[in-house]
Every structure is written in C-alpha cells, then in structure tokens.
Amino acid sequence: MKIGPRLRSSIIFLAAALLLGIAFRTGSTHLAFSIYAFLLLLATSWMSTALWFPGLTSERTIDRLMVQQGENIQVTVKVLNKRGLPVPWLFVEDPCSLPFPVRGESKRLCMLMPGQSVTLSYTLTCTRRGYHRIGPTVFESGDLFGLHKRFRTASKRDYVTVLPTIAYIDTYAVSSRRPQGPVRITNRIYDDPSRINNLREYQPGDPLSKIHWKATAKTGELIVKTFEATSVTGGTLVLDLHEDSYLEETRESRMELAITTTASIAYLLQMSGEQTGLLTNGRDAAEVALYEGKTLDARSRFELEELRRLEMDSTRISPLTVQTQRSPNQAIKIAENLARILPGQALDLPALLTAQCTGLPRDATLLPVTGQITDRLALTLGMLKQAGFQIAVFLIDAGTAREEAEKLLAQHSIYMFHIASERDLHNISLSKI
C-alpha cells in the first residue's frame, strides 16, 4: 500500500504527540525537549518549502506540433526560481503520455538559487500514431533533512499530432497523371442542371425552371429541358473502431491497419479529384484531453498517476465526422482526425450507419472499413443499398472469416476488398471502388 504525503505527515504528528504524552507521564524532560526540537524542525521544514515552492515556473517550447510517424521533435523546458529563497534540491521531469525514445535530458535533479534557471533539452522520436500529450512539467522538492516533500505540476501541457501511415496507391499512369481507365458510373440519382441532354414538350407537373424559353418563343409551344443524371463519384469513408469488431489479441494491429486503409483511400480519392469524407464511431482524443485539467490539482505523484488513468474514461458517444466534399485539404483534414482517433465502445457499425444514414450524401460511394461482417451489418448494408447508396466494403485482416463475410455481402451484391496487410492497398484501383 502506497502512503501519501498527507497520511505520512499525520502519522508523524500522531507519533510525536504520543511520545510527548509519554514524556509528560513519565516526567522525562529530555524526551520532551527532543520532541519539541523535532516538531520545531518539522514546522521549519514545512514553512521553508511552502515559501520557495510557489516561486517555481516553467516554460516549454516545441519546434513542431504535427509530424509523420518516425519523425523527431525538439523539446526545450526552462525552469526559473522567481523567489528570493534558494531551493536546496529540486527534481524536474517533463513526461510524455507514451514512452517514446528520448535523446537528451527530460528529467534532472538540481539546486536553484534565487533568480537562477535550469533548462531541459531533449529530442522525442514519435514512433506511434496518435494525439500525444507532453507535460505537464513535474516539480518535486523538499527541505534539507528530507522530512517534508512537496509535489506540484505546472499548468501548461502541449499536444503533438502524429499522422497515420499513408500507403500511396499506384493507380496513376506516369505519362498522363490521370487514373488508368474511366470510373464506371453505376448509380444515377439527381439531374445535373449544367448538362442538358435533350428538349421535349411540356408535360403537366414540369417545374418552370426547366422551361427552355428560347425554344418556346420559336415554336410557340412550351418546351422543357431534360438533363443528364449526376453520377456517383468519390466516397464517404466509414471507419469502424468499435472494440468488439476486432479480436482482443490482434485488436491494436488490425485497428492501425484499418486507420492506414482509411487514410490511404482518402488520399487516393483526393488525388483523383473526387469528393471524400469520414464518419467513425471512435473517440476523439482531443475531447478526452479535456479531462486532463483535473491533474492540475494533483498534490502527490500517486494522485497524479491515478488521474492520468482516469483521463482515458470518456462518455462521448456522438460520431466523429468530416463532411464529404471536394477540397485540396480534405485528405489532410481526415488524416488529422485519424491521428486523434481512439477505440470506442458506444456505437457499433450497424447502429452508426442507421443513425447517420440520413445525413450521408447519396452521390458518394459508401466505403465501410471494419474488422468483421456480421449478419446484422450485412442486412444494414443491404438496406442502405436498396435505399440508393453505392457500397464497397473494406474488411481488415479477417483470416478464415473472410469467406463467410464474402457470402454475407454477396447476398446483397456488395463488393468487398480484403486488406490483410498494407501491401494489399497497392492492388486497389479507383475503378473497382
């Protein structure tokens, strides 16, 4: 059992009071004098640390806040003693939420004179995708005798976004820089007012906006325009990060492959000039970070560790969404969201699709990325296809369950890509999607 500073101080005072009572009872003046001296020393050490500890301040600078996996960031922390009292000993540490490889000095034991500062400088190698916290800077100090210790965390914390891996899909001809082959149009939904197909006589119910006034003036009869239908282009990526969709023993690696697949398809669609968007049932690490403010009140290292553990508990159930559209920054926006994504436990994929289907654009292919195909999910996808959606499914490293998944989706004429590794992404062509 770990003993906190408050409990330790209470035990010391109770023991001193007990010994003082024994001294009065036995009439031992030497023992009473020793207890008085000890209590005076304890009070002096407490007052001294209370005076110099609030004068410690820190300032952190980071050269970059968004990097690719494997890249380095340079972190510098400056600690200053603003009070007029010396700090006999001070332990400073600047922790990261993950144990990334560190080169340099991220922790140090030192002594600070009034107005003196000490600098920590180190390099972090960001080896894992995510939204990672650096800080808060931890201060631990005490008196010269080690009777009383104080612990405090600085208020500032920074977050570094490590983007997911992108598998660049080679579907472009070097000579033309265009997709190899046309995109097959399989679903026509709305009229495109910019593409006139033909003219015909007016029929009751035709809107006035379709009347061709020049042709009407020439013929003397109402003539209306007909338009070519819009085509299904681009896609809305639906990333399934529900924990039950992936086996526990392979959950982390398969989820990372699902995130890589989603980011890679987003880049492929943007490079092809198509619209793209994102919908996922995962949690946003930026929202989880809101709970970290509670660590500012930590009064001991044990309390800080407990609060850090509780930071991962989030009650968020609303889906994370990037609106489907054409934009030169759409892929990087999706990648930034994927960098922050965490596994969720609230909405599974069928519930997510059912809840959000009314807000999804029907002129974009629905591209679910998941770790398993259940009867319920296949039925949900089949209903969405009957409602007018074009669908292509990406199944992530399903092993022997692949054949059963193909059978379930084949009943609804839904095509499936099986992605067992990043290598399989290079065999995907835009025309197939």
N, C-alpha and C positions, 0 to 999 in steps of 0.2 A: 504493500500500500504506500502510495506516494504522499508525503506530508507537505502541505503548502506552507508558505511563509506565515500566514495568519495563525494557523494551528501551531506551528513551531514557536512563534512568539508567545502564544497563550500558554503553551506547556512550560516555557522558560519562566514566565511570570508566576505561574502557579507553583512551580518547584521552588522559586525564590521565596514566595510567600510562606510555603510550608516550612522551609528551613528557618525563616525568620521567626515563625511561631515556635519552632523547636528551640531556637536560641533564647527567646523570652521565657519559655517554660523551664529550661534548664539553667537559665541565668548565665549563659556563655556570652560574654561581651565580645570576645574575639570572633566568634562565629557571626554575631550580629553586625560587627564592624565589617567583616568580609562581605556579608550580604549587601550592606549599604553601599560599599565600594563597587560591587558588581552591578547593582541597579543603577548607580550613577554612571558607570561606564556604558551600560546598555542604553541609558537615556541620551548620553552624549553622542554615541554612535548613530542612534536613530535621528537625532536632530541634525547632525552633520550631513548625513546622506539626504535628508529632507531638504536641506538648503542648497546643495550643489546639483542634485539630480535634475530639477526642473530647468536648469540652465543649459542643458544639452540639446542641440538642434542638429538636424541632418538635411542634406540636400543631395538629390540623386539626379544624374544626367545619363541618358541612354542615346546612343547615336542613331538607332533605328527602332521603330516600333512595329514594323511589318517586314517579315523575312520569309524566304523559302526554307524548306527543310534542309538541314545541314549547314546553313549559313551561321556566321558568328555575329554577335552584338557586343559592343564595348560598354561597360557599366562603370560609372565613377560615383562614389559616395563620399561626401565631405561632412565630417562631424566636427562641430565647434562648441567649445565651452564658453558661454557668454557670461557666466557668473564670475565674481571676484574671488572665488574659492577654488583651490586645486582639487582635482579628482584623483585620489591616490591610486585607484585601479578601475579600469573600465573595459568590459568585454563588448565589442561591437560585432554584429553579424547582419548581413544583408541576404536573407534567404530567398530562394525561388520555389514556386509551387511544385516543380518537378526537379529531380536530381540531375540536371543537365551537367555535362562535362564542364569543369571550371578551370581556367588557367589564370593564375594571379591570386590576389588576396581578397576574398569575400568575407573574411572574419579576422578579428585582430584583438589582442589584449594589449592595452596601453595605459599610460598615465597622462592626464591632461592638466596643464597649468592654466591659470586664468587667461582667457583670450586665445588660447592655443587651439589648433585644429589638427585633425588627422584625416588622411584620405585613403579610402579603399578603392583599388582599381583592379578590375578583373574582366575576363572575356568569357562569355557563355556561348556554347555551341548548341544551337536549337535543333535537336535531333528528332523531335516529335511534333506532329501537327497539334494545334490547339491554341487556346487563348490563355496564356500563362502569366501568372502574377509574379512580379519581382517586388519584394518587400512585404510588409513594412520593415524598416530597419529596427533591429532589436538592440536595446541597451540593457546591460546588467552590471551593477556596481554595488559597492558596499563600503563599510568602514575598514580601517587598517587591521582590526582584530578579527574580522570575519564574523562578528556577532549579528550583524544585521545586513541583509541584502535587499536591494531594490531592483525591480524589473519594469521596463517600460517599452512600448512600441511607438515608433514615430507614426505620424498621421498619413504621410504620403506613401502611396503604392502605385506602381506602374504596371501596364499590361502589354505584353508582346504577342502579336498575332503571327503564328507560324502557319503559312498556307499549306493546303494539302498537295500531295504529289499529283502532277498532271502527266498523263500518258498521251503524248501527241499522236493522234491517229492519222496515219498516212493515207489520206484519200484524195490528195490533190496531185494533178499532173504538173510536172516541173515546167513544162512549156506554157500551159495556159493559165495556171494558177486558179483553176476552177474545178469543181467536183467532177470526177470521172463518171460521166453519164448524167442524164436528167433525173430529177426527183419525180417519182411516179405519183400522180395525183389519184387518190383513192376515195376521197370524201369531199363532196361539194355541198356547201351549206347556204352561203349568203351570196346575193348578187353583188358584183363589183361595179359600181357606178362609173369607174374610169375605163371600162372595157365594154363598148357597145357591140352586141352580137348581130342584131337584126332589127327590122321595123315591121310592125303589124298593125292591123286595125284595132281601134279602141274597143275594149270589152268592159261591160259593167263591173265595177269594183277596182279597175286600174287607178292607181293614185295619180293626181295631177302632175306630180313631179316627174313622171315617166313620159309625159306627152312631148312629142317632137314637134315644136311649134312651127319650124320652117317647113317641114314636110306637110303639116296640117294646112298651112297657108297655101301651099302649091296645089294640093289635091282637093282642098275644100272639105275634107273629112278628117276626123280625129285620128291621128297616127301616134302610136306609142313606141317607145324604145324597149328592146329587150337586151339584157346584159349577160355576159359570161359569168359563171359562178366563181366565187372565190375558192381557192384551193387550200388544203390543209398543209401548212408549212411550219417548220420549227417544232418545238416541243416543250411541254411542261414536265420537268423532272420531279418525280415524287419519291423522295428518299425515305425508306422505312428504317428507322433506328430503334424500333421497339425491341426491348431486350429479349422478349420471348420469341422473336423471329430468328434468333441465332443461338446455336448451342453454346453452353457456357464455356466449354473447353476451347472453342475456336472463335469465341464471340469477338474479341478485340481485333484479331487479324482480318476477319471477314467484314467487320464494320468499317475498318480502314480501307479495305478494297472497295466496298460499296461507296464510300466517300470519294475515293480516287476515280471510280467509274462515273459518278455524277459530275465531278468537276471536269473530267475529260470530255464527256458528251456536251457539256455546256460550252466549252471552248470550241469544239467541233462545229456546233450549231452557229456560234457567233462568227467564226471564220468563214462559214458558208453563207453569211448574210441572212440567216434565219432568226426568227424570234425565239427566245428561250426564257424560262423562269424556273422557280424552285418552290416546292412545297414539302415540308418534312414534319414528322412527329417527334423529332429530337428536341432536347432542351437547349436553350441559348446560354452559353457560359457567361455572357455579359450580364444576363439577368441574375444568374447565380452569384455573380460578383457583388451584387447589391447587398448580400447578406454579410459581406466581409467587413462592413463598417462596425459590426459588433466587436471585432477584435481590438478596436481602439481602447476598449475598457478593460482589456486583459491586465491583471495585476500580477500574474506569475506565468512562468513558462508552461506549467501544466494546464492552466486555464486557456492559454493561447492555443495549445495543441488541440484541446477539446473543441474550441470554437472553430478552428480550421476544419475539423472533421465535420462539424455541423453545417459548414458553408455549402457542402455538396447537396444538402437536402433542399430541393426546390418544389414548390407547389404549382408550378406553371403547367398548364395543360393546353393553352392555345397554340396552334401550329405556327411554325416559323415560315414566312412566305416572302419570296421575291417575285414581284409581279412579272408576268410573261410579257415581253416586249422586245423590239429591236433596239439595241443600243451598243455603241462601241465599248461601253464599260460594263455590260451585263455579265460577262463571264467572270470578271474580277470581283464584281459585287457578290456573285454566287459563291466564288471561292472564299471570300472573306467570311461569309455566313457559314460555309462548311468548315472553316478553320475553328469557329467558335462552338460548333455543334457537339452536344453530349448525348449519350443514350437516354431514352425516355421510357416511362412506364405507364403513361396515361392512355393515350390513344393508339390502338393498333392500326395497321394499314387499312383494313376494310372500314373501320369507323372513321378514319381520317378522310378517305375518299367519299364516303357517304355524307359527311358533314360539310365538305368543301366543294363538292361537285358543281353546285350551282354557281360558284364564283370562278370556275375554271373556263378559259376560252376554248370554244369548240373548234376553232380554226387552227389549233396546235395539237400535235400528237401527244397523247398521254404516255409518259415514259416512267412507269414504276420501277424502282430499284429496291429489291428486297432479298432476304435470305431464305425465304420459304414460300411455297404456294400451297395454301390450304383450300379446302372445298369452299369455305366462306369467301375467301379472297377471289377465287376463280369465278364464283357466282356474282360477286360485286363487280368485277371487271366485265363480265358478260353483260350485265345490266347497263353499265356505262357505255358499252359498245352499241347496244341496241338504242341507247339514247342519242347516238350520233358521234361519239368520240372514236377517234382512231387510236389504237393502243398497241404498244410494243413493250414487252416486259424484259427487264434485265435481272436474271437470277444469279446470285453471288455464291459461287463455290458450294453447290448443294450436294456434290458427291453422288451417291446412289439414289438420292431423292430427285435427281434431275428427270429421269424417265417418267416418274409419277407426275411431276409438275407439267411436263410437256403434254401428257394425256389430259390433265385437267383443263389446260388452256386450249388444247386442240378442240375440245367440245364447243368452244365459243369462237373458234377461228382466230385466235390471238397468237401472234408470233412471239417467240421467246429467244433471247440471247442468253447463253450460259457463260458467265465470266468466272473461270477458275483461277486466273492469275492476270496480272497486268498485260501479259503477252496477248491474251485474247482480245484486248481492246484494239490492237492494231489490225485485226481482221474485220472490224466493223466498217461498213460503208454507209454513207448517208442515204443512198437509195434504198437500202434494206430497212433503215429506220423509218 
